[in-house]
Structure formats: structure tokens, C-alpha cells
Amino acid sequence: MFSCFVFSQVPELIQRFAGKSLPIEKFALKKVKLYKAQNCQLNLAALEMIYVWNGFSIIGKNMELLDPISQLIEDSINKLISKKDQLKYYFDNYSLALLLKGNERATLSGRHVLSGNHFSC
């Protein structure tokens, strides 16, 4: 699989400045480790990057874009719940999905108060 090959190249591409790497590169390394541990799969990876780069505030300007995102998150949550006992990293993936759902709801409502119940298990 090509994506496995590409992800395996990431650790070699990390650059260090004054003996330290950038936080986004540390994040990428953690994602590569999780990707390999989950048999070359990541849950909602594209939406996580949109969240990391604060893209929901931009997407929220066009509410039609949030509907497919909401459906994708809901589908992922339902899929995770149905396979709960089979997944080693269930809580990591489920927490990410809830975080994204809460952020999407906050963007949808324009108020962070309404999204609070999506951050609790």
C-alpha cells in the first residue's frame, strides 16, 4: 500500500532546529506511530488536520459544507461503537470523534455553550 510507504518516510523527514523539532512535526510522528499500530488506518485524519489548523472557523462560513462533515463524524462514531471490543485504540479514536463533533457543533451553532455535551463520554 502506497500510503504505508509514504507514512514510513515521515520520521526521516523531520528537521531539527537547535536540537528541537517543531510541534507539528512531533504531532505528525505520533500520528505515524498510531497509523502503523492500527494497520495503516487513521480515524477522521483529514478532519483532525482541519481542526488542528483551525479550519472549522473557515468552513463554518458556508453551512452547506458542515452537513457532510457532520454525517461523516456520526458515521465514524457509530462504526467505532459497533466495533468497540475489537479495537485496541477505541478510546483514542472515540475521543477524537467526540472532539470533532463538539467542534463541528460549536461551529454550527456559533456558540461554544451548546457543544459542551459532545465533549463528555
C-alpha distances in whole Angstrom, upper triangle without the diagonal:
4,6,6,7,9,10,11,13,15,18,19,20,22,26,29,32,35,33,31,28,28,28,25,23,24,23,19,19,20,17,15,16,16,13,12,15,14,11,9,11,14,17,19,17,19,22,22,22,25,27,26,27,30,29,30,34,33,31,34,36,35,35,34,30,31,31,27,26,29,27,24,25,27,25,23,26,27,23,23,27,26,24,26,26,23,21,22,22,24,26,24,22,25,27,25,25,29,29,28,30,33,32,31,35,37,35,36,40,40,42,40,43,41,38,39,39,35,34,36,35
4,5,5,6,9,10,11,13,16,17,17,20,23,26,30,33,31,29,26,26,26,23,21,22,21,18,18,19,17,14,16,17,13,13,17,16,13,10,12,15,18,19,17,17,21,21,20,23,25,25,25,28,27,29,32,31,29,33,35,34,34,33,29,30,30,27,26,29,28,24,25,28,26,23,27,28,25,25,29,28,26,28,29,25,24,24,23,25,27,25,23,26,28,25,26,29,29,27,30,33,31,31,34,36,34,36,39,39,41,39,42,41,37,39,39,35,35,36,35
4,5,5,6,8,10,11,14,15,15,18,21,24,27,31,29,27,23,23,23,19,18,19,18,14,15,16,13,11,13,14,10,11,14,13,11,8,9,11,14,15,13,14,18,17,17,19,22,21,22,25,24,26,29,28,27,30,32,31,31,30,27,27,28,24,23,26,25,21,22,25,23,21,24,25,22,22,26,26,24,25,26,23,21,21,20,22,24,21,19,23,24,21,22,26,25,24,26,29,28,27,31,32,31,32,36,36,37,36,39,37,34,35,35,31,31,33,32
4,6,5,6,9,10,13,14,15,17,21,24,27,30,28,26,23,23,22,20,18,18,17,14,14,15,12,9,11,12,8,8,11,11,9,6,9,11,15,17,14,16,20,19,18,22,23,22,24,27,26,28,31,30,29,32,35,34,34,33,29,29,30,27,25,28,27,23,24,26,24,22,24,26,23,22,26,26,23,24,25,22,20,19,18,21,23,20,19,23,24,22,23,26,26,25,27,30,29,29,33,34,33,35,38,38,39,37,40,39,35,36,36,32,31,33,32
4,5,5,7,9,12,12,13,16,19,22,26,29,27,25,22,23,23,20,18,19,18,15,14,16,14,11,13,15,12,11,14,15,12,10,13,15,18,20,17,18,22,21,20,23,25,24,25,28,28,30,33,32,31,34,36,36,36,35,31,32,33,29,28,31,30,26,27,30,28,25,28,30,26,26,30,30,27,28,29,25,23,23,22,24,26,24,23,26,27,25,26,30,29,28,30,33,32,32,35,36,35,37,40,40,41,39,42,41,38,39,39,35,34,36,35
4,5,5,7,10,11,11,13,17,20,23,26,25,23,20,20,20,17,15,17,16,12,13,15,13,10,13,14,11,11,15,16,14,11,13,14,17,18,15,16,19,19,17,20,22,21,22,25,24,27,30,29,28,31,33,33,34,33,29,29,31,28,26,29,29,25,25,29,27,24,27,29,26,26,29,30,27,28,30,27,24,23,22,24,26,23,22,25,26,23,25,28,27,25,29,31,29,29,33,34,33,34,38,37,39,37,40,39,36,37,37,34,33,35,34
4,5,5,8,10,10,12,16,19,22,25,23,21,18,18,18,15,13,14,13,9,9,11,9,6,9,11,8,8,12,13,12,9,11,11,15,16,13,15,18,17,15,19,20,19,20,23,23,25,28,28,27,30,32,32,33,32,28,28,30,27,25,27,27,24,24,27,25,22,25,27,24,23,27,28,25,26,27,24,21,20,19,21,23,19,19,22,23,20,22,25,24,23,26,28,27,28,31,32,31,33,36,36,37,35,37,37,33,34,35,31,30,32,31
4,6,7,8,10,12,15,18,22,25,22,21,18,19,19,17,14,15,15,11,10,12,11,7,9,12,10,9,12,14,12,10,13,14,18,19,16,18,21,20,19,22,24,22,23,27,27,29,32,31,31,34,36,36,37,36,32,32,34,31,28,31,31,27,27,30,28,25,28,30,27,26,29,30,27,27,28,25,22,21,20,23,24,21,21,25,25,23,25,28,27,26,30,32,30,31,34,35,34,36,39,39,40,38,41,40,36,37,37,34,32,34,33
4,6,6,7,9,13,16,19,22,20,19,16,17,18,16,13,14,15,11,10,13,13,9,12,15,13,12,16,17,16,14,16,17,20,21,18,19,22,21,19,22,24,22,23,26,26,29,32,31,31,34,36,36,37,36,33,33,34,32,29,32,32,29,29,32,31,28,30,32,30,28,32,33,30,31,31,29,26,24,23,26,27,24,24,27,27,25,27,30,29,28,31,33,31,32,35,36,35,37,40,39,40,38,41,41,38,38,39,35,34,36,35
4,5,5,7,10,13,17,20,18,16,13,13,14,12,9,11,11,8,7,11,10,7,10,13,12,12,15,17,16,14,16,15,19,19,16,17,20,18,16,20,21,18,19,23,23,26,29,28,28,31,33,34,35,34,31,31,33,30,27,30,31,27,27,30,29,26,28,31,29,27,31,32,29,29,31,28,25,23,21,24,25,21,21,25,25,22,24,27,26,25,28,30,28,29,33,33,32,34,37,36,37,35,38,38,35,35,36,33,31,33,33
4,5,6,9,11,15,18,15,14,11,13,14,13,9,10,11,9,7,10,11,8,10,13,13,12,15,17,18,16,18,17,21,22,18,20,22,20,18,22,23,20,21,25,26,28,31,31,31,34,36,36,37,37,34,33,35,33,30,32,33,30,29,32,32,28,30,33,30,29,32,33,30,30,31,29,25,23,22,25,25,22,22,26,26,23,26,29,27,27,30,31,30,31,35,35,34,37,39,38,39,36,39,40,36,36,37,34,32,34,33
4,6,8,11,15,17,15,15,12,14,16,15,11,13,15,12,10,14,14,12,13,17,16,15,18,21,20,18,20,20,24,25,21,22,25,23,21,24,26,23,23,27,28,31,33,32,33,36,38,38,40,39,36,36,38,35,33,35,36,32,32,35,35,31,33,36,34,32,35,37,34,34,34,32,29,27,25,29,29,26,26,30,29,27,29,32,30,30,33,35,33,34,38,37,37,39,42,41,42,39,42,43,39,40,41,37,35,37,37
4,6,10,13,16,15,14,11,12,14,13,9,12,13,11,10,14,14,12,15,18,17,17,20,22,22,19,21,20,23,23,20,20,23,21,19,22,23,20,21,24,25,28,30,29,30,33,35,36,37,37,33,34,36,33,31,34,35,31,31,34,34,31,33,36,33,32,35,37,34,34,35,33,30,28,26,29,29,26,26,29,29,26,28,31,29,28,32,33,31,32,36,35,34,37,40,38,39,37,41,41,37,38,39,36,34,37,37
4,7,10,13,12,10,7,9,11,10,6,9,11,9,9,12,13,12,14,17,17,17,20,22,22,20,21,20,23,23,20,20,23,20,18,21,22,19,19,23,24,27,29,29,30,32,34,35,37,37,33,33,36,34,31,33,35,31,30,34,34,30,32,35,33,32,35,37,34,34,35,33,29,27,25,28,28,24,25,28,27,25,27,30,27,27,31,32,29,31,34,34,33,36,38,37,38,35,38,39,36,36,38,35,32,35,35
4,7,10,9,8,6,8,11,11,8,10,13,12,12,15,17,16,18,20,21,21,23,26,26,24,25,24,26,26,22,23,25,23,20,23,24,20,20,24,25,28,30,30,31,34,35,36,38,39,35,35,38,36,33,36,37,34,33,37,37,34,35,38,37,35,38,40,38,37,38,36,33,31,28,31,31,27,28,31,30,27,30,32,29,29,33,33,31,33,36,35,34,37,40,38,39,36,40,41,37,38,39,37,34,37,37
4,6,5,5,5,7,11,12,10,11,14,14,13,16,18,18,19,22,23,23,25,27,28,26,27,26,28,28,25,25,27,24,22,25,25,21,21,25,27,30,31,31,33,35,37,38,40,41,37,37,40,38,35,37,39,36,35,38,39,35,37,40,38,36,39,41,39,38,39,38,34,32,29,32,31,28,29,32,30,28,31,33,30,30,34,34,32,34,37,36,35,39,41,39,39,37,40,41,38,38,40,37,35,37,38
4,5,5,6,8,12,13,12,13,16,16,16,19,21,21,22,25,26,26,28,30,32,29,30,29,31,30,27,27,29,26,23,26,26,22,22,25,27,30,31,31,33,35,37,39,40,42,38,38,41,40,36,39,41,38,37,40,41,38,39,42,41,39,42,44,42,41,42,41,37,35,32,35,34,30,31,34,32,30,33,34,31,32,35,35,33,35,38,36,36,39,41,39,39,37,40,41,38,38,41,38,36,38,39
4,6,8,11,14,16,15,15,18,19,19,21,23,23,24,27,28,29,30,33,34,32,33,31,33,33,30,30,32,29,26,29,28,25,25,28,30,33,34,34,36,38,40,42,43,45,41,41,44,43,39,41,44,41,39,43,43,40,41,45,43,41,44,46,44,43,44,43,39,36,34,37,35,32,34,36,34,32,35,37,33,34,38,37,35,37,40,38,38,42,43,41,41,38,41,43,40,40,42,40,37,39,41
4,7,10,13,15,13,13,17,18,16,18,21,21,21,24,26,26,27,30,31,30,31,29,31,32,28,29,31,28,26,28,28,24,25,28,30,33,34,35,36,38,40,42,43,45,41,41,43,42,39,41,43,40,38,41,42,39,39,43,41,39,42,44,42,40,41,40,36,34,31,34,33,30,32,34,32,30,34,35,32,33,37,36,34,37,40,38,38,41,43,41,41,38,41,43,40,39,41,39,36,38,39
4,7,9,12,10,10,13,14,14,16,18,19,19,22,23,24,25,28,29,27,28,26,28,28,25,26,27,24,22,25,24,21,21,24,27,29,30,31,33,35,37,39,40,41,38,37,40,39,35,37,39,36,34,38,38,35,36,39,38,36,38,41,39,37,38,37,33,31,28,31,30,26,28,31,29,27,30,32,29,29,33,33,31,33,36,35,34,38,39,37,37,35,37,39,36,35,38,35,32,34,35
4,7,8,6,7,10,11,11,13,15,15,17,19,20,21,23,25,26,24,25,23,25,25,22,23,24,21,19,22,21,17,18,21,24,26,28,28,30,32,34,35,37,38,34,34,37,35,32,34,36,33,31,35,35,32,33,36,35,33,36,38,36,35,36,35,31,29,26,29,28,24,25,28,26,24,27,29,26,26,30,30,28,30,33,32,31,35,37,35,35,33,36,37,34,33,35,33,30,33,33
4,6,5,6,9,10,11,13,14,15,17,19,20,21,23,25,26,24,24,22,23,23,20,20,21,18,16,18,18,14,15,18,20,23,24,24,26,28,30,32,33,34,31,30,33,32,29,31,33,30,29,32,33,30,31,35,34,31,34,37,35,34,36,34,30,29,26,28,27,23,24,27,24,22,25,27,24,24,27,27,25,27,30,29,28,31,33,31,32,29,32,34,31,31,33,30,28,30,32
4,5,5,6,9,10,11,12,14,16,17,18,20,21,23,25,23,22,20,21,20,17,18,19,15,14,16,15,11,13,15,18,20,22,23,24,26,28,30,31,32,29,28,31,30,26,28,30,28,26,29,30,27,28,31,31,28,31,34,32,31,33,32,28,26,23,25,23,20,21,23,21,19,22,23,20,20,24,24,22,24,27,26,25,29,30,29,29,26,29,30,27,27,29,27,24,27,28
4,5,5,6,9,10,10,12,14,15,16,18,20,21,23,20,20,17,18,17,14,15,16,13,10,13,13,9,10,14,15,18,20,20,21,24,26,27,28,29,26,25,28,27,23,26,28,25,23,27,28,25,26,29,28,26,29,32,30,29,31,30,26,25,22,24,22,19,19,22,20,17,20,22,19,18,22,22,20,22,25,24,23,27,29,27,28,25,29,29,26,27,29,26,24,26,27
4,5,5,6,9,10,10,12,14,15,17,18,20,21,19,19,17,19,19,15,16,18,15,13,16,16,13,14,17,19,21,23,23,24,27,29,30,31,32,28,28,31,29,26,28,30,26,25,29,29,26,27,31,29,27,30,33,31,30,31,30,26,25,22,24,23,20,20,23,22,19,22,24,21,21,25,25,23,25,28,28,27,30,32,31,31,29,32,33,29,30,31,28,26,29,29
4,5,5,6,9,10,11,13,14,16,17,19,20,19,19,17,18,19,16,17,18,15,14,17,16,13,15,18,20,22,24,25,26,28,30,32,32,33,30,29,31,30,26,28,30,27,25,28,29,25,26,30,28,26,29,31,29,28,29,28,24,22,19,22,21,17,19,22,20,18,21,23,20,21,24,25,23,25,28,27,27,30,32,31,31,28,31,32,29,28,30,27,25,27,27
4,5,5,6,9,10,11,12,14,15,17,19,17,16,14,15,15,12,14,15,11,10,14,13,10,12,15,17,19,21,22,23,25,27,29,29,30,26,25,28,26,23,24,26,23,21,25,25,22,23,26,25,23,26,28,26,25,27,26,22,20,17,19,18,14,15,18,16,14,17,19,17,17,21,21,19,21,25,24,24,27,29,28,28,25,28,29,25,25,27,24,21,24,24
4,5,5,6,9,10,10,12,14,15,17,14,14,12,14,14,11,13,14,12,10,14,14,11,13,17,18,20,22,23,23,25,28,29,29,30,26,25,28,26,22,25,26,23,21,25,25,22,23,26,25,23,26,28,26,25,27,25,22,20,17,20,19,16,16,19,18,15,18,21,18,18,22,23,21,23,26,26,25,28,30,30,30,28,31,31,27,28,29,26,24,26,26
4,5,5,6,9,10,11,12,14,16,14,15,13,16,17,14,16,18,15,14,18,18,15,17,20,21,23,26,26,27,29,32,32,33,33,29,29,31,29,25,27,29,25,24,27,27,23,25,28,26,24,27,29,26,25,27,25,21,19,17,20,19,16,17,20,19,17,20,22,21,21,24,25,24,26,29,29,28,31,33,33,33,30,33,33,30,30,31,28,25,27,27
4,5,5,6,9,10,11,12,15,13,13,12,14,15,12,15,16,13,13,17,16,14,17,19,21,22,25,26,26,28,31,32,32,32,29,27,29,27,24,26,27,23,22,25,25,21,22,25,23,21,24,26,23,22,23,22,18,16,13,16,16,12,14,17,16,14,17,19,18,18,22,23,22,24,27,27,27,29,32,31,31,28,31,31,27,27,28,25,22,24,24
4,5,5,6,9,10,10,12,11,10,8,10,12,9,12,13,11,11,15,15,13,15,18,19,20,23,24,24,26,29,29,29,29,26,25,26,24,21,23,24,20,19,22,21,18,19,22,20,18,22,23,21,20,22,20,17,15,12,15,15,11,12,15,15,12,15,18,16,16,20,21,20,22,25,25,25,27,30,30,30,27,30,30,26,26,27,23,21,23,23
4,5,5,6,9,10,11,9,10,9,12,14,11,14,16,14,14,17,18,16,18,21,22,23,26,27,26,29,31,32,32,32,28,27,29,26,23,25,26,22,21,24,24,20,22,24,22,20,24,25,22,22,23,21,18,16,14,17,18,14,14,18,18,16,18,21,20,20,23,25,24,25,28,29,28,31,33,33,33,31,34,33,30,30,30,27,25,27,26
4,5,5,6,9,10,10,11,10,13,16,13,17,18,16,16,20,20,18,21,23,24,26,29,29,29,31,34,34,34,34,31,29,31,28,25,27,27,24,23,25,24,21,22,24,22,20,23,24,21,21,21,19,16,14,12,15,16,13,14,18,18,16,19,21,21,21,24,26,25,26,29,30,30,32,35,35,35,32,34,34,30,30,30,27,25,26,25
4,5,5,6,9,8,8,7,10,13,11,15,16,14,15,18,18,17,20,22,23,24,27,28,27,29,32,32,32,32,28,27,28,26,23,24,24,21,19,22,21,17,18,21,18,16,19,21,18,17,18,16,12,11,9,12,13,10,10,14,14,13,15,18,18,18,21,23,22,24,26,27,28,30,32,32,32,29,32,31,27,27,27,24,22,23,22
4,6,5,7,5,5,6,9,12,10,13,15,14,14,18,18,17,20,22,23,24,27,27,26,29,32,31,31,30,27,26,27,24,22,23,23,19,19,21,20,16,18,21,18,16,20,21,18,18,19,16,13,12,11,13,15,12,11,15,16,14,16,19,19,19,21,24,23,24,27,28,28,30,32,33,33,31,33,32,28,29,29,25,24,25,24
4,5,5,5,8,9,13,15,14,17,19,17,18,22,22,21,23,26,26,27,31,31,30,32,35,35,35,34,31,30,31,28,25,27,26,23,22,25,23,19,21,23,20,18,22,22,19,19,20,17,14,13,12,15,17,14,14,18,19,18,19,23,22,22,25,27,27,28,31,32,32,33,36,37,37,34,36,36,32,32,32,28,27,28,26
4,6,7,8,10,12,16,15,18,20,18,19,23,23,22,25,27,27,28,31,32,31,33,36,36,35,35,32,30,31,28,26,27,26,23,22,24,22,19,20,22,19,16,19,20,17,16,16,14,11,9,9,12,14,12,13,16,17,16,18,21,21,22,24,26,26,27,30,31,32,33,36,36,36,34,35,35,31,31,30,27,25,26,24
4,6,6,7,10,13,13,16,18,16,18,21,21,21,24,26,26,26,30,31,29,31,34,34,33,32,29,28,28,25,23,24,23,20,19,21,19,15,17,18,15,13,16,17,14,14,14,11,9,8,8,10,13,11,11,14,16,15,16,19,20,20,22,24,25,25,28,30,30,31,34,35,35,32,34,33,29,29,28,25,24,24,22
4,6,9,12,15,14,18,20,19,20,23,24,23,26,28,28,28,32,32,31,33,36,35,34,33,30,29,29,26,24,26,25,21,21,23,20,17,19,20,17,16,19,19,15,16,17,13,11,11,11,14,17,15,14,17,19,18,19,22,23,23,25,27,28,28,30,32,32,33,36,37,38,35,37,36,32,32,32,28,27,28,26
4,7,10,13,12,15,17,16,17,20,21,21,23,26,25,26,30,29,28,30,33,32,32,31,28,27,27,24,22,24,23,19,20,22,20,17,19,20,17,16,20,20,17,18,19,16,14,14,13,15,18,15,14,18,19,17,18,22,22,21,23,26,26,26,29,31,30,32,35,35,36,34,36,35,31,32,31,28,27,28,26
4,7,10,9,12,14,14,15,18,19,19,21,23,22,23,27,27,25,27,30,29,29,28,24,24,24,21,19,20,20,16,16,18,16,13,15,17,14,13,17,17,15,16,17,14,12,13,11,13,15,13,11,14,16,14,15,18,19,18,20,23,23,23,25,27,27,28,31,32,33,31,33,31,28,28,28,24,24,25,23
4,6,6,9,11,10,12,14,15,15,18,20,19,20,23,24,22,24,27,27,26,25,22,21,21,19,16,18,18,14,13,16,15,11,13,16,13,12,16,17,15,15,17,15,12,13,10,11,13,11,8,12,13,11,11,15,15,14,17,19,19,19,22,24,24,25,28,28,29,27,29,28,24,25,25,21,20,22,21
4,6,9,9,9,11,13,14,15,17,18,18,18,21,22,20,22,25,24,23,23,20,18,18,16,13,14,14,11,10,12,11,8,10,12,10,9,13,14,13,14,16,15,12,13,10,10,11,9,6,9,11,8,8,12,12,11,13,16,16,16,19,21,21,22,25,26,26,24,26,25,21,22,21,18,17,19,18
4,6,5,6,9,10,11,12,14,15,14,14,18,18,16,18,21,21,20,19,16,14,15,13,10,12,12,8,8,11,11,8,10,13,12,11,15,16,16,16,19,18,15,17,14,13,14,12,8,10,11,8,7,11,11,9,11,14,13,13,16,18,17,19,21,22,23,22,24,22,19,20,20,16,16,19,18
4,5,5,6,9,10,10,13,14,13,14,18,18,16,19,22,21,21,21,17,16,18,15,12,15,15,12,11,15,14,11,14,17,15,15,18,20,19,19,22,20,17,17,14,15,15,12,10,13,13,10,10,14,13,11,14,16,15,15,18,20,19,20,23,24,25,23,26,25,21,22,23,19,18,21,21
4,5,5,6,9,10,11,12,11,12,15,15,13,16,19,18,18,18,14,14,16,13,10,13,14,11,11,15,15,13,15,18,17,17,20,22,21,22,25,23,20,21,18,18,19,16,13,15,16,12,12,15,14,11,14,16,14,14,17,19,17,19,22,22,24,22,25,24,21,23,23,20,20,23,23
4,5,5,6,9,10,10,9,9,13,13,11,13,16,16,16,16,12,11,13,11,8,11,12,9,9,13,13,12,13,17,16,16,19,21,21,21,24,23,20,21,18,18,17,15,12,14,13,10,9,12,11,7,10,12,11,10,14,15,13,15,18,19,20,19,22,20,17,19,20,16,16,19,20
4,5,5,6,9,10,10,10,14,14,13,15,18,19,19,19,16,14,17,15,11,13,15,12,11,15,15,13,14,18,17,16,19,22,21,21,24,23,19,20,16,16,15,12,11,13,12,8,9,11,9,7,11,12,11,11,15,15,15,17,20,19,20,18,21,21,17,19,19,16,15,18,19
4,5,5,6,8,8,10,13,13,13,15,18,19,19,20,16,15,18,16,13,16,18,15,14,18,18,16,18,21,21,20,23,25,24,24,27,26,22,22,19,19,19,16,14,16,15,11,13,15,13,10,14,15,13,13,17,17,16,18,21,20,22,20,23,23,20,21,23,19,18,22,22
4,6,5,6,5,7,10,10,9,12,14,15,16,16,13,12,15,14,11,14,16,14,13,17,18,16,18,21,21,21,23,26,25,25,29,28,25,25,21,21,21,18,16,17,16,13,13,15,12,10,13,14,11,11,15,14,13,15,18,17,19,18,21,21,18,20,21,18,18,21,23
4,5,5,6,6,9,10,10,12,15,16,16,18,14,13,16,15,12,13,16,14,13,16,18,16,17,21,21,20,22,25,25,24,27,27,24,24,20,20,19,16,15,16,14,10,11,12,9,7,11,11,8,9,13,12,11,14,16,16,16,15,18,18,15,17,18,15,15,18,20
4,6,8,9,11,13,13,15,18,19,20,21,18,17,20,19,15,17,20,18,16,20,21,19,20,23,23,22,24,27,26,26,29,28,24,24,20,21,19,16,16,17,15,12,14,15,11,10,14,14,11,13,16,15,14,17,20,18,19,17,20,21,18,19,21,18,17,20,22
4,5,8,10,10,12,14,16,17,19,20,17,16,20,19,16,18,21,19,18,22,23,21,22,26,26,25,27,30,29,29,32,31,28,27,24,24,23,20,19,20,18,15,17,18,14,13,16,16,13,14,17,16,14,18,20,18,19,18,22,22,19,21,23,21,19,23,25
4,6,6,8,9,11,13,15,16,18,15,14,18,18,15,16,20,18,17,20,22,21,22,25,26,25,27,30,30,29,32,32,29,29,25,25,23,20,20,20,18,15,16,16,13,11,14,14,10,11,14,13,11,14,16,14,16,14,18,19,16,18,21,18,18,21,23
4,5,5,6,8,10,12,13,15,12,11,15,15,12,14,17,16,16,19,21,20,21,24,25,24,27,29,29,29,32,32,29,29,26,25,24,21,20,21,19,16,16,17,14,12,14,14,11,10,14,13,10,13,16,14,16,16,20,19,17,20,22,19,19,23,25
4,5,5,6,9,10,10,13,10,9,12,13,10,12,15,14,14,16,19,18,19,22,23,23,25,27,28,28,31,31,28,29,25,24,23,21,19,19,18,15,14,15,12,9,11,11,8,7,10,9,7,9,12,11,13,13,16,16,14,17,19,16,16,20,22
4,6,5,7,10,11,13,12,11,14,16,13,15,18,18,17,20,22,22,22,25,27,26,28,31,31,31,35,35,32,32,29,28,26,24,23,22,21,18,18,17,15,13,14,13,9,9,11,10,6,9,11,9,12,12,16,16,14,17,20,18,18,22,24
4,5,6,8,10,12,10,11,14,15,13,15,18,18,18,21,23,23,24,27,28,28,30,32,33,33,36,36,33,34,30,29,28,26,24,24,23,20,20,20,17,15,16,16,12,12,14,13,9,11,14,12,15,16,19,19,18,21,23,21,21,25,27
4,5,6,7,9,6,7,11,11,10,12,15,15,15,18,20,20,21,24,25,25,27,29,30,30,34,34,31,32,29,28,27,25,23,23,22,19,18,18,16,13,14,15,12,10,12,12,8,10,13,12,15,16,19,18,17,20,22,19,20,24,26
4,5,6,9,7,7,10,12,11,12,15,16,16,18,20,20,21,24,25,26,27,30,31,31,35,35,32,33,30,28,27,25,23,23,22,19,18,18,16,13,13,13,10,8,10,9,6,6,9,9,12,13,16,15,14,18,20,18,19,23,25
4,6,9,9,9,13,15,14,15,18,19,19,21,23,24,25,27,29,29,31,33,34,35,38,38,35,37,33,32,31,29,27,27,26,23,22,22,20,17,17,17,14,12,13,13,9,9,11,10,14,16,19,18,18,21,23,21,23,26,29
4,5,6,7,10,12,12,13,16,17,18,20,22,23,24,26,27,28,30,32,33,34,37,37,35,36,33,32,31,29,27,26,26,23,21,22,21,17,17,18,15,12,14,14,10,10,13,12,16,18,21,19,19,22,24,22,24,27,29
4,5,5,7,10,10,11,13,15,16,17,19,20,21,23,25,26,27,29,31,31,35,35,33,35,32,30,29,28,25,25,24,22,20,20,19,16,15,16,14,11,11,12,9,7,10,11,14,16,19,17,16,20,21,19,22,25,27
4,5,6,8,10,10,12,14,15,16,18,20,21,22,24,25,27,28,30,31,35,34,33,35,32,30,30,29,26,25,25,23,20,21,20,17,16,18,16,12,13,15,12,10,13,15,18,20,22,20,19,23,23,21,23,26,28
4,6,6,7,9,11,12,13,15,16,17,19,21,22,23,25,27,28,29,33,32,30,32,29,27,27,26,23,23,23,20,18,19,18,15,14,16,14,11,13,14,11,10,14,15,18,19,22,20,18,22,23,20,22,25,26
4,6,5,6,9,10,10,12,14,15,16,18,20,21,22,24,26,26,30,30,28,30,27,25,24,23,20,20,20,17,15,15,15,12,11,12,11,7,9,11,9,7,11,12,15,16,18,16,15,18,19,16,18,21,23
4,5,5,6,9,10,11,12,14,15,17,18,20,21,23,25,26,29,29,27,30,27,25,25,24,21,20,21,18,15,16,17,13,12,14,13,10,11,13,12,9,13,15,17,18,20,17,16,19,19,17,19,22,23
4,5,5,6,9,10,10,12,14,15,16,18,20,21,23,24,27,27,25,28,25,23,24,23,19,19,20,17,14,16,17,13,12,15,14,11,13,16,14,12,16,18,20,21,23,20,18,21,21,18,20,23,23
4,5,5,6,9,10,11,12,14,15,16,18,20,21,22,26,25,23,25,22,21,21,19,16,16,17,14,11,13,13,9,9,12,11,8,11,13,12,11,15,16,18,18,20,18,16,19,19,15,17,20,20
4,5,5,6,9,10,11,12,14,15,17,18,20,21,25,25,23,25,22,20,20,19,16,15,16,14,10,11,12,9,7,10,10,7,8,12,11,10,13,15,17,16,18,15,13,16,16,13,15,18,18
4,5,5,6,8,10,11,12,14,15,16,18,20,23,23,22,24,22,20,20,20,16,15,17,15,12,13,15,12,10,13,14,11,12,15,15,13,16,19,20,20,21,18,16,19,18,15,17,19,19
4,6,5,6,9,10,10,12,14,15,17,18,22,21,19,22,19,17,18,17,14,13,15,13,10,12,14,10,10,13,14,11,13,16,16,15,18,20,22,21,23,20,17,20,19,15,17,19,19
4,5,5,6,9,10,10,12,14,15,16,20,20,18,20,17,15,15,14,11,10,12,10,6,8,10,7,6,10,11,9,11,14,14,14,17,19,19,18,20,17,14,16,16,12,14,16,15
4,5,5,6,9,10,11,12,14,15,19,19,18,20,18,15,16,16,13,11,13,12,8,9,12,10,8,11,13,11,12,15,16,15,17,20,20,19,20,17,15,17,15,12,14,15,15
4,5,5,6,9,10,11,12,14,18,17,16,19,17,15,16,16,13,12,14,13,10,12,15,13,11,15,16,14,15,19,19,18,21,23,24,23,24,21,18,20,18,15,17,18,17
4,5,5,6,9,10,11,12,15,15,13,16,14,11,13,13,9,9,11,10,7,10,12,11,10,14,15,14,16,19,19,19,21,23,24,22,24,21,18,20,18,14,16,17,15
4,5,5,6,9,10,10,14,14,13,15,13,10,11,12,9,7,10,10,6,8,11,11,9,12,15,14,15,18,19,18,20,23,23,21,22,19,16,17,15,12,13,14,12
4,5,5,6,9,10,13,14,13,16,15,12,13,15,12,10,13,13,10,11,15,14,12,16,18,17,17,20,22,21,23,25,25,24,24,21,19,20,17,14,16,16,14
4,6,5,6,9,12,11,11,14,13,11,13,14,11,10,14,14,11,13,16,15,15,18,20,19,20,23,24,23,25,28,28,26,27,24,22,22,20,17,18,18,16
4,5,5,6,9,9,8,11,10,7,9,11,8,7,11,11,9,11,14,14,14,17,19,18,20,22,23,23,25,28,27,25,26,24,21,21,19,16,16,16,13
4,5,5,9,10,10,13,12,8,10,12,10,8,12,13,11,12,15,16,15,17,20,20,20,23,24,24,26,28,28,25,26,23,20,20,18,15,16,15,12
4,6,8,9,10,14,14,11,13,15,13,11,15,16,14,15,19,19,18,21,23,22,23,26,27,27,28,31,31,29,29,27,24,24,21,19,20,19,16
4,6,5,6,10,11,8,12,14,11,11,15,16,14,16,19,19,19,22,24,24,25,27,29,28,30,33,32,30,31,28,25,25,23,20,21,20,17
4,6,6,9,9,6,9,11,10,9,13,14,13,15,18,19,18,21,23,23,24,26,28,28,30,32,31,29,29,27,24,23,21,18,18,17,14
4,6,8,10,8,11,13,13,13,16,18,17,18,21,22,22,24,27,27,28,30,32,32,34,36,35,32,32,31,27,27,24,22,22,20,17
4,7,9,8,12,14,13,13,16,18,17,19,22,22,23,25,27,27,29,31,32,33,34,36,36,33,34,32,29,28,26,24,23,22,19
4,5,5,9,10,9,10,13,14,14,17,19,19,20,23,24,25,26,28,30,30,32,34,33,31,32,30,27,26,24,21,21,20,17
4,6,8,9,10,11,13,15,16,18,19,20,22,23,25,26,28,29,31,32,34,35,34,31,32,31,27,27,25,22,21,20,18
4,6,5,6,9,10,11,12,14,16,17,18,20,21,23,24,26,27,28,30,31,31,28,29,28,24,24,22,20,18,18,16
4,6,5,6,8,10,10,12,14,15,16,18,20,21,22,24,25,26,28,30,29,26,27,25,22,21,20,17,16,15,13
4,5,5,6,8,10,10,12,14,15,16,18,19,21,22,24,25,26,28,27,23,24,23,20,19,17,15,13,12,10
4,6,5,6,9,10,11,12,14,15,17,18,20,21,23,24,26,27,26,23,24,23,20,19,18,15,13,14,12
4,5,5,6,9,10,11,12,14,15,16,18,20,21,22,24,25,25,22,24,22,19,19,18,14,13,14,13
4,5,5,6,9,10,10,12,14,15,16,18,20,21,22,24,23,20,21,20,16,16,15,11,11,11,9
4,5,5,6,9,10,10,12,14,15,16,18,20,21,22,21,18,19,18,14,14,13,10,8,9,8
4,5,5,6,9,10,11,12,14,15,16,18,20,21,20,17,19,18,14,15,14,11,10,12,11
4,5,5,6,9,10,10,12,14,15,16,18,19,19,17,18,17,13,14,13,10,10,11,11
4,5,5,6,8,10,10,12,14,15,16,18,17,14,15,14,10,10,10,6,6,8,8
4,5,5,6,9,10,11,12,14,15,16,15,12,14,13,10,10,10,7,6,9,11
4,5,5,6,8,10,10,12,14,15,15,13,15,14,10,12,12,9,9,12,13
4,5,5,6,8,10,10,12,14,14,12,14,12,8,10,10,7,8,11,12
4,5,5,6,9,10,10,12,11,9,10,9,5,7,8,5,6,9,12
4,5,5,6,8,10,10,10,8,11,10,7,9,11,9,9,13,15
4,5,5,6,9,10,11,10,13,11,8,11,13,10,11,15,17
4,5,5,6,8,9,8,10,7,6,9,10,8,11,14,16
4,5,5,6,5,5,8,7,5,9,11,10,11,14,17
4,6,5,7,8,11,10,9,12,14,13,14,18,20
4,6,8,10,12,10,9,13,14,13,15,18,21
4,5,8,9,7,8,12,13,13,15,18,21
4,7,9,9,10,13,15,15,16,20,22
4,6,6,8,10,13,13,14,17,21
4,6,5,7,10,11,11,14,17
4,6,6,9,11,11,13,17
4,6,7,9,11,13,16
4,6,6,7,10,13
4,5,6,8,11
4,5,6,9
4,6,8
4,7
4
